[in-house]
Amino acid sequence: LGCMAEESDVWIEVLQMHRAMINRKPESTSGIGTKSISSKKASTKKAVVAPVASTKEEMERLTRTKVYLGVYSKLDESNDALLSPVSLRDAVCRLMAVEELESFSCVSTDILRDCHALLLHQVKRLGEIGIVVQKKKGAKANDIGRVWRRALSFVSPLVENYLKVVLSEGADFVSLHKSLRSLAEECCELVVASCWMCESIDVDFNNEVSTLLHLVNSCLSTCKQARAIDGKRRLEEMKRDESVVSSKDSVSSADRKDSLLFQCTLAASKCRADIECALSEHATDQEKLIDALTASARRATAATSTLMKVGSELRSSALGLSSASSKFGCSYLQFLSAWAGLCLSPWLFCTLGQARTILNSARESISSGRRNWGRHPPSLVESILLDLGEADLEGGLLGGFRSASEKLYRKVLIAVEEITNEYIGGMLRVHCLLGLARLAIASEPSDGSSAEELARDALESLESLGPSCADERSASLCVYPWRSQVLNGLVHSYHVCASRQLVAEACVRSSRPDDALEFLTEAVKDFPGNFEAALALASFNLRTVLDGTSENDNSTRTLLLKSAKMGKTKADPFALLGIWYERKGDSARARGCYQKALILNPSHPVAGRGLSRL
């Protein structure tokens, strides 16, 4: 009743404001009841006009902001219930605990639909209060976290005890009950948004909702199927009515806004769920974990293009893709997954243009989140990760600006000095050193000595930064579920392996093959699931076999086959296998390997020349 009385007060004030605006005479009209202003006074004094709402939507937004700030100002530790009463929520949740009910269809009544509508209003109100408090000038991080925690405590029982049971009825059932679907989507949006809003201010917040995020992703998947079923049903109805209005034109601005928010919620939830699933299912198997993270990077890269296409279709005057994405952080999450530069080779599935687009969207997500939703300013680590992602793409992808990459690495080296956590700062510093070492090797002429010095410096730092130095509060990635002891170990192993590879490359360039072999062998031992390390050792052994300094034919073939298995989408291992088989006189297998390499990379020079020889 309290919420309904508040809603009544809001709309009474909105209608009064709207009626006053209609009855107000234009200020420029001179006549009875108006005072003329002398031209001298008007010219010497500029009038400051406060922004005035001109539509009902703007009036409602201003009124709700005032009302919700009033609610927030009355809060203290003893009266959190002012934010939202829980009686109705608890009653609906208890309904699912009645053993006599075989399914939700037994209680699908008008009364329950009204309950859904009331709960939907409460959930929306909590989300709006969180945004209003965030946008309040001088709002403290503790106050913001407290409001979002309260919102989460209201929604959690609905997701765990009610929606979980109800949505098990299937997408067909959910599509027939729009009030239920709307409630489910709003609850999921609140959970995902609260995680993003508290990301940079409350380390423990997301750790506490890990199980809830899994349920949220399941709910969103069911709702997506229900939306598809509902869309097909509407399309069939339009065909029967022989409507000449296209389906795109028939969608209202409010529906487009709702659909866009849902798509962004789903994208953010999938990114979190992908990493969480990989870490939970393959915590003890490094190779499978790497495969799962690689698959996640591939999906995230594809998802960015899909989201941009959907955003252009659903864009409206009420909401654009950039603003919708920044509410849930999906662009930033997709950037972290697609880049994956702290545990895998960076930008595995991106061209330079794709990577730049993903990075720009992530930066816009951060700035737009602050501007449109009042999100707390990004943490230092969030900003550093964006700079590292840009440095990796400019320095590592074909066509990038290496000078810009070097400047970014050196900028981050200065910034990490401000990080108080030794493990985070140390790992980010190591990543910069390795990036600079790669640039030194790729420079013309190659600076092998400088690269070796940088790589050895990184290796020495890693020896003092073992995975045991990190805990869940000091993860080297700042977004849950990237806070993980398992992932910390993977990040450390990857950088140790990369350091040894770069030292080995420098040794090869300075004509020290024995030292190079030693470092490459250790690199493979440090990180058995790393494709680059396996390929580097295999190509080194093949080189020694071809120049006659080694006779390890069988071990070379084994390493090449292993690297080909690990990098099924890479052309290099197949091209090198073709050379090995060609040298052994097996023309059929050599031809097959060259052809496979050319399928993966039609312009691969080694495979092309090899196939022309055969």
N, C-alpha and C positions, 0 to 999 in steps of 0.2 A: 504493500500500500504506500509505503514511503517513496519508493521509486516512481510509482504512478503519480503521486502528488507532485513530485519534483518535475516529472514530464509535463504535467498539466501547467505548472507555473512557467515552465520554459515556453510553451506554446502560447500562453496568454500574453507573455511579454513580447514574443515575436509578432503576434497579431496586432498588439498595440503599437509597436514600432512601425509595422507596415501600414497601419491605418493613418498614423501620424505623418508618414512620408507622403502618402497619397494626398492628404489634406493640406500639406505644407505648400505655400505659395513659392514660386521661384524667387530666389534671393535677389536676382537682378531687376525684378519688377519694382518700379517706383510708383507709389500711390498712397492711398489712405493707410495709415498705420505704419508707414515706413519712414525711416530717417535718412535724409540725404547726407552724404559725407563730402566735405569740401575737397576739391581737387588737390589742394596743397597738402592736407592731412593724408589723403590717399596716396600721394606720391612719395611722402616721407616715411610712411609706415607700411610695411608689408604684412598682409594678413596671413596668419598661419592656420590653414584649414585642416582639421583632423579628418582622416578618412572615414567616410560614412557608408554604411551598408546600403546597397541599392536593390538587393534582391532578398527574397525570403530565405534562401540558402545561406547568404552571408549573415543575415540577422540571426538565424538559428545558430550558426557557428560562434558568433560573438556572444550570444546569450548563454550558450552551453559553456563556453570558456569561463564566463563570469560565475556561473552556478557551480561548475566543477572546482574552480579555485576556491570558492567558498566552502565546499565540502572538504577539500584538502586542508584548508586553514584550521578546520575544527578537529582534525585528527590528532591523536596522541597514542601512546602505547596501549591505552586501555579501551579505546573505542574504534578499532580498525573495522568493526562491523558496519560503520557508517558508509564505507565504500560500497558494500553490497550485502544485503541480508541473504542468509543461506537457507531459510526454511523451505522455500519452494524447491531449490536444488536438491536438498536432502530428501524431500518427499518423493521426487521423481526418481532419484537413485535407489531409494528403498523399494520402489515398485518392481525393479528388476530382481530384487532379492526374494520376492514371493515365489515359493516353490511350486505353487499350483499353476503358475503361468507357464505354458509350454513354449510360447513364442511371443514376440512383440505384437504380432497381429491381433492377439487377444485383447489388447488394451488400446488399439488404434482408434481413439474416439475424438470427438470435437473438443472435449475438455483437455485431452492431452495435447492436441494441436495448439490450444490456447496457452498451455504451459510452455510449450516450445517457444511460442512468440514472446512470452514474458521473460523466459531465460535468455532468449536471443537479445532482448533489449538490455538485460543486465550485463551480458558479456560485452556487448558493444560499448556500453557505458564505462565499463572498467578499462577497456582499451583506450577510449577517448580521454579518460581521466589521466591515464599514464602519459599520453601525448601532451596533454595540457600542462601537467606538472613538469615534464621535460622542457617545454618551451618557455616556462616561467623564468624570467630573468633572475639569475643568481641561484637557481635550483642546485642543491647539493647532491652529490652522487649517492649518498646514503638515503636521502629522501626518494630519489628516483628508484633506486633498488627496492626500497620498502614498498612503494606503490605497485611495482611490477610483481613482487613476490606475493602481495595480497591478491592481485589478479590471478596469478598462477594457482594459488591455493584454492580459489573459487572454481577454476576450470578443471583442475586435476581430477576431482571425484567424478565430474561429468564424463571425462574422457575414459577413465579407468573402469568405472562401475556402471556407466549407462551407455555411452556411445559404442564402447567395445562390444557390448551384448547386442545392441540394436543393429549395428552395421553388419553383424554376422548374418543377418537375414539376406544379405546380398544386394547387388546394385539395382536389380529390377525392382525390389521392394522400396529401396531408398528413393528411386526416381519417382515413385508414386506419392511420396510424402515430402513435399517441398519444404515444409516447416522443419522437419527433421534434418534434411540435408543442409538447410541454411544454418541451423544451430551447430551442426557438426563442423561445417566449414568455418564458422565464426570462432568456435573454440580452438580449432587448429591454427587459424590465423593469429589468434592472441598468443598461443604458446610460441610459435615461430618468431613472431615479432618481439615478444619479451626476451627471448634468447639473444636476438640481435641487438636490441636496445641496451641490454645489460652486459654485452660482451666485453666492452672496454672498461667497465667500472666495477664489476663484481665477478671475481674469478670463480667463486664457488657456485654461482647461480646455475650455470649450464651443467656442471657436474651433477647437480641434484635432479636434473630433468632428463637424464639420458634414457631411462626406460620409457618415459612419457613421449619422447621424440619418436621412438619406434612405433608406438601406438598411433601417434599423429600421422606418420607417413602412411600407415595402413588405412586410416580413416580417409585421408586425402585421395588415396588410390581408388577406394570404393566410390567416393564422391565424384571422381573424374569419370568413372564408368557410368555412374548414374546421370551425369551431365550429358554424356554421349547418347545414352538411351533417350533422355528427354529431348535432346536436339533432333534425333531421328523422328521422334513422335511429332514434334512441332512441324518438321519439314513435310511429313506425310499429310498432316492436317492442312497445311498451306496448299499442297498439291490438290487435295480434294476440293478445297475452296476455290481453286483456280485463281489464286491471288497473283496480281501482276507486280507486287512489291517484292523486291529481292530480299533474301534472308538477312543480308548484311544491313540493308536500310531499315528493316523492321525491328532491329535491336535498339532499344533505347539507350540513352547515354548512361543511365544508372546501371543497366544490365552490363554494358561494356566495362564500366568501372568495376563492377562486382567480378566479372570474368577475368579481368586483368589482374586484380588482387589475388584471385584464386590461383591463376597460373604462376604468379611470382611466389606465392606461398608454397606451392607444389615444387617448384624448382629449388627453392632454398631447402625444403625438407628432404628432397632427394639427395642433394649434396651431402647433407649431414648424415643421412641414413646410409649412404654408400660407404663412407669412411668408417662409420661405426660398425657396420656389418663386416667389413674387411678386417678390422682390428679384433672383433670378438670371435670371428670364425677361424682366423688364421694366425692367432697370436703366437703359436709355437712353431709354425712352418714359414720360414722367411721367404722361400721361393713362391709359395702360394700367396703370401701377403703382398709381395711385389706384383704378382700377376693381377691381384684384386685391385691394387692401387693404380696400376697401369690401365686396367679396364675402366676404373673410375675417371681417370684423366681423359680417356677417349670419350666417355659419355658426357662429361662436362663440356668438352670442346664442341661436341655436336649440339648439346642443349643450349649453348649460347646463341647459336644461329637460329634454332627453333624459337627461342624466347623473343628474339628480335623480330622475327616474322610475325609471331602472335601479337607482339606489342604494336606493330604497325597496323594490324587489322583491328585491334581493339582500342586504339588510341581515340580519346575523346577530349572535349573541352574540359571535362571534369578531372581527368587524370591521364598522365602520360606514363610511358614505360619507365623512364628514369625515376620518377617520383614513386611509382608503385614498387619498383625493385628496391629502392632505398629503404622502404619500410621493413623489409625482411632480410636485406643484405644478400639477396641471391646472386647479384653480379659479383660481389666480393668473394662469396663462397665458390662460385664457378671459377673465378680467377685462381683461387688457391688450389682447386682440384686440377684445372687444366695446366697450370704452371708446374706444380708438384716439385719445385726445384730443390727443396731441402731433403727429399728422400729418393728422388728419381732424377733422371736426366731432364732438365727443364724443357717445357713446351714440346713434349714428345709428338703431339699430333697437330701442331699448328704451323701454318706458314707465318711469315712476318706480318702480313696484313691482318690475319686472324688474331694473332697474339696482341697486336697493338689495339685492335678493336676490343678485345676482352679486357685488356688493361685499362683502357680509357673508360669503359663501362664501370669497372671496379672503382676507379677514382671518383667518377661521378656519383656512384652509390654512396660513397663516404660523405662527399660534400652535400649532396641532395638530402641525405638522411639528417644532417644537421640543420639544413635550411628549411625543409618541409615538415619534418617530424620531431625536431628538437633533440635528435640523438646527441649524446655526449660527444665532445670532440674525440677524434681517433687517438688511440694510444700510440706511443712512440713506436712500438713493435709493429702495429698495423701499417703505419706510414713507411717504415723501413722495408717491410715485405713487399709493398708496392714498388719501391725503388729497386729492390733486388730483382723483382720480376721483370722490370723494364731493362735493367742492366743485362740480365741474362738473354733477353730477346734481341737486344741491339748488338750484343757481342757474340751470340751463338747462332742466330738464324741468318740464313742467306739474305744479303741485302741490307743488313743492319748497320748502324753507325757506330763503329768501334770506339771512336773518340767520345761519343756520348756515354757509351757503356763504361769506359774508364772513369769518367767524371762521376758517374753515379756510384760506382764501387768505392771511390775515394770519399765521396760524400757520406756514404753509409759508415765507412771506417771511423769517421769523426763522430757521427751520431751515436754509434754503439757505446761510446765512452760514457754516455749519460745513462745507460741502462745499469741499474743497481744489481740486478740478478747476474751472477757470474756466469752461469751456464748459458743463459739466453744470449748475453753479450758475446761470450766466447764463440758460440756456434755461428752467430751471424758474422763475426769477424773472420772466422775461418772460411765461410762461404765467399766473402769478398776477396780474400787472399787467393783462393783457387780461381775465381773469376779473372783476377788480374794476371795470374799465371797462364791461363788459357790465352788471354789476349797477347801476352808476351811471346808465346810459342807461335801464334798465328800471325804475328807482325812480320813485316818485310823490311829488313832481313830479320829472321827469327832470333829472338833473344833468349837462348836456351839457359844461360847462366842465371839471368834474372828470374826466369820461370822456375828453375830448380830451387833457387833461394826462397821464393815465395811459397812453393809447395812444401819444402822442408819446414819452413816456419809454421805453416798450417798443421803439419804432422806433429810437430812438437807441442803445439797448443792442444791438439786432440788427445794427446797422451795424458794431459792433466785434466781433460774434460770427459772422463768416462761417463757412460750412461747412468752409473750409480750416483753421479753428482746431481742428477735431475730428479725432481718429483713432479707430481701432477700440477703443482702450482707454478712450476718453472719450465713448462714445455716450450720448445723452440718455435712452435706455431701458436698463434694466439686465439684461435677459434675452436670451440668444442665441435666435434669430437677429436680435433687434432691434439688436444691435451691428453696425452696417453704415454705411459711408461714404455709400452711396446713400440710406439712410433718414435719415441726419443732414441731408443736403441737402434732403430733402423736409420734414423737421421745421422747418428754418430758413425755407424758402419759405412754408410754411403760416402761420407766425407773422408773417412780414413782411406777407403778404396780409391776415391778420386784423387786424393793427395799422392798416393803411391803411383797411380797411373801417370800423373803429371811429372813426377820425379823420373819415372822410367822413360817417358818421352824425351825429357831433357838429356838423360844419359845416352839414349840412342843418337840424338843430334850431336853429342860431344864424343861419339865413338867409344862408348863404354857398354858393350852389349852384355857383359856378365852382370854388371850392376842393374841394367835394365831388366834382365830376366829375373833377377832376385826380387825386385820391387813388384813386377807384374805377378809373379807367383804368390807373393804375400797379399797382393790386392785381391786376387781370386779367393784366397783363404779367408780374408777379412769379410768378403761380401759375395758368397757363392752364387747368389741369385742375380748379380749385376751383369747385364748383357754387355755393357761397354768393356768391363774388365775381362770377361771371357773372350770377347772378340779381339781385344788388344793382345792378350797372351797368344791366342790362336794365330793371329796374323804375324806376330813376332816369330813364333816357331816356324810358320810357313816360310818366312823370309830366310831364316837360317837353313832350312832344308833346301831351298832353291839355290842359295849361294854356296852350298856344300859344307857349311860349318857345323851342320848337325845331321844326324840320321834318324831322328825321332819321327819317322813317318806315321806310325800308328797313333802315337799320342797327339800328333798334329791333327790327324783326321778326327780323332775323338773330340778334341777341343772345338774344331770347326762345326762338327755335327751338334755339339752342345750349344754353341752360340747361335746356330741356325734355328734350333728348337726354341731357344729363349727369345729370339728376335724374329718371329715368324713374318712380321711385316717389314723387315729390313732387308735390303738387297745385298749389302756387303758380305755377310757370311756365305750366301749362296754363290756369289761371284768368286770368292776365295776357294770354296769347295770345288767349283768348276776348274780352277787352276790346278788344284791338287789331283783331281781325277784325270785331267788332261795330261799332267806330268806322268801319271801311272799308266797312260795309254787306254784308259776307259772312256772312249769318245762318247758313247751313248749317255753315260751318267754326267759327263762334263757338259754335254749339250743341254741336258735337262736342267742342270744347275744354272747355266747361263740364261736359259729361257725363263726360269723362275725369277732370277734377279731382274731381268728386263721387264717382266710383268709388274714387279714391285716398283721398279724405277726405269722407265723406258730410255732414259738418257744416261744410264750407268756406263761409264767408259770402259771399265775392266771387262764387264760382261759383254758389251758390244764388240770389243776387239777379239775377245775369246771366241765368240760365236762366229765371227767372220773368219777366224783361223780354221775352224772346223768345217 
